[in-house]
């Protein structure tokens, strides 16, 4: 949708004041928020320190999924013998793998360039922004007044205060893309989504990988059974998994090498170290105190359910708000905050059905209420992929579809584990959002054979359980008997 000519003309005058909306940060939340405001016919200025696109484009979703695709290709070739296909001599050319990664970024980048944003009616200014008052900010010595502002500076890889770590040439999910050669061995500190995804990908490409997680298991925020399946898959790919012991200190070595010393005295040597223990908000050095914006624990901005900060003229969206740190959440919240700001709407964010996917093999996709442990009063509808025809046909039966169901039969949560689980999660997310029951989902005709049959079969099994209740069984048998009597009378 092209911005009105008046909006484009106004956007071109940087010194015109005040701006209707100034967006600080050009990641997903900022770009979506800025475009939303421009489409609503107001003057929008987006300030970005480096280049628009954010972590998702440059160091997150896009490069990581491109790397995972290359790793999956290598793994598929190696396991082809199970399907009767002899593929020998698999060789990974890491230089070409990274060329593929950069090529995907280059293909997607034009959507987020300053030129594309300007064409959408958003004025783009490169520089460091710092608030100087409740309604002004400074960009490299230039004062910018605004009526409303939206802060979307995102988050950066967190670095734990482990003794010795700062003296090590460690990698993060930001810097790992600068590798020019495939590491011989890699230790990943952190067994969450990022650590599990990148650890498995490098292992499949030929690196000896060890994942170290202080919690008792990998993917500590996910379903216990799902984490067990992923752990088994990583180990089958050659990943060494060490859980339940925190890192006491790091012994730096030359050329990025060194060792982790765990609390139990175990020494884990590494050729390269990848730190993947979460992400911290980029809220320092923004002058937020000058603008009357409160910063909470961990550096996250304090926002209400409409994404407004403690300064009613300043809003926030994305990873710096403490909401789930996913690109799709940042996009939705960026649009909501921008429309609330420029139109005075009172729309609130909802956390009831925010889907998430860990792109390991198998994938783990989850939404809504947890399925393990299951909250009190809920029942579990489950379908093991050993009985899923598509999984059996592909020889990938290590998966499960789990639905959390409330007392009224409504689907309120789900965990799906298997190939393309993220693709199957959409229908379940819709069911949760619309308050649908397992009977509703069971009544939908699904294409066969697909992985969508997993949640569908789980819903069918749960709906059938209701038919086995004594009162329901008595009623249906009486109805069948009456029908039989009527037919015999004709």
Steps between C-alpha positions, in 0.01 A plus 500: 500500500654834393502787748297811406693766307456749784655255744796435269561871455482569874729207570764652278533812717718375783503835679120537507391474862362331689484153351175313558695184580871443543603135501833420666635174362469345154438135581178311439293684761629839383451437129148363544409777743635772271323362192175464695513863608587620149203313355281683750606829340737650758859622477740230615874510566693178558844530662736204462859481621629262234278343233128423494390139525598419856636181650248277322636592157869536573587264788184315604213329323619535141864387528430234762223336298720515191778322690251247637379429144857420390550282807172316432613431143821343631312294760240386245774373272658305784175335609387424145620140534210433739267563206697284259693784337879472495653846520871472568778753527299784660729802530425836656652810339461754782598790277211421267267445797575852623457633146153346506428669834612840372307448177175446687560817703567695180180367345285615792684824585338726232169491690661680794735747331477874572382547141213254551403671825512844340276371222254393769492854642752451783790744529818316604783659694825319583656583835503449876178612668481619859199649675561848641155565644140372505447610139843538343797288406845565367640325192872568464461861615170566326192567713190314387164595659211255493137463600534125554797262501537124468811332644594179319873452557467126560745279685854367468658167598539480877846432639504348850747636759706181509861555612738476206234524231581861410859392423382239250435559129151355531234503230136604533199466273604842363866425424484132400411607145849641459658153507699427186567135578307218661618458862652160577335503840253739658362530853162669525429663835121494533249233405199714419356548152799688354758265649312186394437627146854616427660211687313241294562690175877513549507135606320399181751700296786306658606685816544309826250683723446499876200682647531606865179598681480587868138389532412134536410463131511667161214732399405561865199716400342231286303180556716244685425222251569733208838592647581132542428431132717793389784394729492150355508644149798725579688207651423291190663778297813467715438788744632447852245634748600605853222626726449578868831674566564874482831639374726613784763667283661504158865427428596705192744356250666624179307566178155471656567168672458428868295298745192528716536400864167371629390521862556129553860533385446368147721662239350547151762606246400692187648606171239774471236609750149617408312683776123457463343568840224740399463862395522830689304815405682786329378779726823651634618837367154598372449778756178338618517663844497843332178403326333369816505139377539242774738210449421183692707199611739369240484824301155435351271798452194516724191500276128456559279259308472758220882519472517855637794588726486714812521801265154505332658638181751216467418140407711187465483172308719200436766321701571790738153480662541164673233346279587174316805566283376384161495683168129437446421642844715808429315557172155469656591721795670759280180543298282510811716756680522726195125500439433562869745790496381686189127424520452499877367144494496286813581160354679262737749224438393144563727223617246219477603360163854605410657217299870415515720256311844355569644407161694192600440163341241406605341843536324594823196722453293618794218741578275584794479296820787263574444132426770374738454559784126524437313758713240374743158445347637440151508177304758390243409393148800329343602323179836326467660537157581129496134479392512798262500370143705784347767461769510123445533548122796737547663292773481791748272375776682673788222748570177566681196729486365613837195716570406652836121493535287675763188367674277626218700318236665816368857481373708737712856388427710278277847358456586343165829318440602382155605614153332828404325518837496878466291469185245283680472740793298761308170311508539431873580866570184598314300246700629643828439859391140420400422285803445185293459155651660169408166411337528812281851405390406136452216610272734676258605295196882491477706395196659157532774405563650808667656591831181699567345159568684503835295766682190390306535140622562625854177702478309202357623274781391754763158549338450122493574481871196720560287250309613228741351676802217282647227761454604578143537131413152425639347789305664405170400136536142602574499726194642220281233263635223748424636545150507124449138469621385775266672345199348159574150655511525646151 
